[in-house]
């Protein structure tokens, strides 16, 4: 995974896969947001639709900061629960610095 093209290819595959198949697995209350790969687009996936989220478009390479951006956007849009699971302590430190 040290090759940037491999990472981009995996992100593209994951984004496309989730856009096609994830809706059937979500409850009516759930929204899945995926980003990366194809032109760094971000998609919001619900049972009803797959939509581009232009406000979350980013070329940020570090997943740590993307996670924070997505979590803040979810909170701003009324999310009651946000679950972030990461073995990286940098993510914890970044969350602790949010006001």
DOTIDO-712545 format. One record per residue (C-alpha): x, y, z. Coordinates in pm, whole numbers, padded with zeros to 5 digits, always signed. Example, Ala and Ser with C-alpha at 12.3 -4.5 7.8 and 13.67 -1.06 7.14 Angstrom:
BEGIN
+01230-00450+00780
+01367-00106+00714
This chain:
BEGIN
+00000+00000+00000
+00299+00230-00012
+00227+00295-00382
-00007+00593-00425
-00167+00444-00735
-00257+00128-00542
-00420+00334-00267
-00615+00542-00518
-00727+00228-00699
-00845+00066-00377
-01030+00384-00272
-01198+00401-00614
-01302+00035-00597
-01434+00072-00242
-01631+00389-00328
-01786+00231-00636
-01868-00092-00451
-02032+00091-00162
-02231+00317-00397
-02369+00010-00573
-02432-00230-00283
-02443-00050+00053
-02792+00100+00024
-02954-00242+00065
-02772-00291+00396
-02860+00045+00552
-03161+00114+00773
-03388+00405+00682
-03213+00624+00942
-02857+00552+00831
-02636+00746+00592
-02299+00624+00474
-02048+00876+00343
-01755+00752+00136
-01477+00945-00030
-01161+00892-00224
-01076+00742-00554
-01267+00870-00854
-01164+01236-00872
-01171+01255-00494
-01551+01277-00500
-01752+01223-00185
-02084+01039-00190
-02371+01020+00054
-02546+00683+00042
-02890+00616+00186
-03151+00352+00111
-03318+00601-00122
-03029+00755-00316
-02659+00800-00385
-02565+01167-00409
-02245+01365-00453
-02153+01583-00157
-01951+01863-00314
-01892+02038+00017
-01681+01742+00134
-01471+01715-00183
-01106+01711-00085
-00765+01620-00215
-00641+01570+00141
-00421+01262+00140
-00425+01188+00512
-00723+00982+00623
-00685+01122+00977
-00795+01470+00877
-01062+01344+00636
-01220+01151+00922
-01241+01471+01127
-01389+01671+00837
-01655+01406+00779
-01743+01375+01149
-01778+01752+01190
-01998+01770+00878
-02217+01489+01011
-02256+01667+01346
-02336+01995+01169
-02606+01812+00971
-02776+01680+01285
-02621+01337+01336
-02707+01208+01683
-02441+00940+01687
-02107+00931+01509
-01890+00622+01545
-01523+00643+01452
-01307+00337+01497
-00937+00379+01437
-00625+00218+01579
-00440+00545+01509
-00389+00764+01817
-00354+01067+01587
-00728+01045+01522
-00799+01054+01896
-00570+01353+01943
-00735+01539+01653
-01081+01477+01799
-00966+01608+02137
-00865+01937+01977
-01206+02010+01821
-01391+02290+01996
